[in-house]
Structures are given as structure tokens and as C-alpha cells.
Amino acid sequence: MVDSVKRVKTVDWSKWSAIAEIFGAIAIVVTLLYLAIQTQQNTQAIEASAARDVARDEGAAISAIVADPEIFLLFDRHELTEADAVKLHGFLSVFTRAQENYWTQYGLGVIEEGRLLRYQRSFSMMLSNERARNWWNVQKVAFDPGFAERIDSILREQPLRPVGTMGPALIGLFEGQP
């Protein structure tokens, strides 16, 4: 009789062990699913934050130009005062640093390539101005080398516009409109 009691206890423990293993496996699967969902939500939050950064930076550049159109017109002015040069250098520095940030986010996988190309295309149009291009050629050493090479490769495909042509090109966008 003692022998049959021992056998029952052993069978009970092995059943409990098997049940515990099943619950443990289920817990691992549930944990992995939870972590996958959290990772996906975190990725979406990072992408949304990057999009907000881009919108903020682009909005700040546009707001600066709207608040002081002189900044944009400095690209076309044949002669600059020292104050003009400081203003234009500051604007280009901030705008270029924002572009470099987008490049970094692209490298981290936060911004997809198509979006990055759209940002860089509009940025390179600004740098197609002779004055801005001269600034870039001097200042690009202060930026990430990969970013600088990427911008240089885009600029090789952009025709250089002489000083005095940005304003008329912009006005041309509105000609023939009511």
C-alpha cells in the first residue's frame, strides 16, 4: 500500500509539472506578443515624433521668411552688408542643420528614403542659388560627411542659378493667377 501511495504522488507531480510548463509556454508567448505590440507602438511614436520635428523645422524656416521676407531676398541681392551676411548665414545654418537631422533620422530608419528625398530636393533648390551654393561649399565641412556627400551628389544634378534669379522665379509661380 505504501508503494501505491508513492506512485500516486509521483504521477501527481509530473502532471503538475507538465501543466506548469504549458502555462509557462503560454506566458512566454503572451509576453512576446505584448513586447511586439509595444515595439510597434514605440516605432510609430518615434516616426510621429520625427514627422513633428520635420513639420516644426520646416514651419520655422517658412515663418522666418514670412516674418522677414528680407531673408529670402538676400539670396538675390548683388551686394550684402555685414548684417545681411549674418542674417543669411544664420538662416542657412539652421535650415541646413535641420536637413542634417533628417539625414540622421533616415540613417536610423525613422524616415523612409522617399520622404528624405523630398526634403533634400526642396533644400537643394535653395542651394542651387549661387550665393547659397558658395556658402555650402565653405560650410559643408561643419556637417556630417555622409550628409555633405549626399547633398553634393544632389547638387551636381541641379543647375546653378545666378544671384538675382530667385525672386523672379518665385514671382513666376504666381503669374497668370487671379
N, C-alpha and C positions, 0 to 999 in steps of 0.2 A: 504494500500500500504506500509506503514511503516513496518507492520508486515511481509510482504513477503520479504522485504529487509533484515531484521534481520535474517530471516530463511536462506537466501542465504549465508550471511556472516558466519553463524554457520556451514553450510554444507561445505563451502569452507575451514574453519579452521580444521574441522575434517578430510577432505580429505588430507590437507597438513600435519596434524599430523600423519596420517597413512602412508603417503609417507615418511615422516621423520623417522618414526620407521623402515620402511623397509630398508631405506638407512643406518640407524644406525646398524641394524642387519647385513647387508651386510658388513659394515665397521668392525664390530666385527669379523666376520668370516674371512675376509681378513687379519686382524691383527693377529688372531690366527694362520692362515696358515703361515704368514710371520714369526712369532715367532717360530713355529715348524721347519721351514726351517733353521732359524738362529741357533736354538738349535742343530739341526742335524749337521750343518756345524761346529759349535763350538766343538761338541763332536768329530767329525772327525779330527779337528785341534789338539785337545788335544791328541787323540790317535796317530796321526802322530808325535807330539812332543815327546811323550813317546817313540815311536819307534826310533826316532832320538837319544834320551838320551841313550837308551839301546845300539844302534849301536856305539855311541860315547864312552860310558863307556867300552864296550867290545873291541872296537878298541884300546882304550888307554891301556888296560891291555895287549893285544896282542902286541901292539907297544912297550911297556915297555920290554916285554920278548924278542922281536926280536932285539931291540936296545941293550939289555943287557941280553943275554941268561943265564948269571950267576944267575940272579934272579930265574929262573926256576930250575937251577941245585942246588941251595941252599936247596931245599926241600930234595934232596938226599944226601947232604954232611953229613958225620957222625959227623964231628965237625965243629962248626961255630965260626968265630971271632965275636967280638962285632959289627964290621962294617957290617958283613954278617947278623947278627941278626936284626940290624936296617933296613937294606935293605929289608929283608924278612917281617919284621913286617909292614913296610910302604906299601909294595905291598899288603899284605893280608888285611890290614886296608882299603885301598882304594877300593880294589875289593869287600870286604865284605860290605862296606858302599853302594856301587853301588847295590849290591844284596838286601840290606835292602830297598833301594829306589824303586826297582821293587816290593818288597813286599807291600810297602806303596801304590804304584800306583795300585796294584791289589786290595787292600782294598778299594780304592776309585772308583773301577770299570773301571779304564782306561786300565788295562792289563787283558786279559782273563786268566783263570786258566791254560789252556793248554800251553800257552806261558810262564807263570810263572814257570810251572813245568819243561819246557825245560831249562830255565835259572838255576833253582835250581839244576837240575840234573848235569849239567856241573860243577857248583860251588861245589856241594857235592863230585864230583870226585876228585877235588883238595883237599878237606878237608878229603878225605879218606887216604891221606898220614899221617903217624904217627906224623910227626913234625907239619904239618898244623893242625891236629886234636888237638894236645896238645895246640897249640896257640888258637884255637877256644874255647876249654874248659875253658881257662883262660879269654879270651877276650869277650865271649858272653854276659857277664853282662853289657857291654857297648852298647848293641844293644837292639832294641825293643823286649820285652819279647815274643810277639806273633811270631815274626820273628825267634828268637832264638829257640823257641819250634818247629817251623816248620822245621828248619834246623836239629835240634836234631832228630826229627822223621825220616827224610830222611836218616840221618847218621846211625841210628840204623839198616837200611837195607843194608848199604854199608860195605863191608869187609874192615878192616883196613890194609893198605899196609905199610910194614916197610920202614924205611928210606933206600934208595939205590935201590928202585924198580921202581921209576917213570921214570927215564931216560931209562932203558932197555925196559919198557913198551912202551914208546914213540918211541924208535928205532924200536920196533916190528911192529909198524904201517907201516913202510916203507920197511920192509924185503920182499924180493922176487919181488920188483918193479924195473923197469929199471932206 
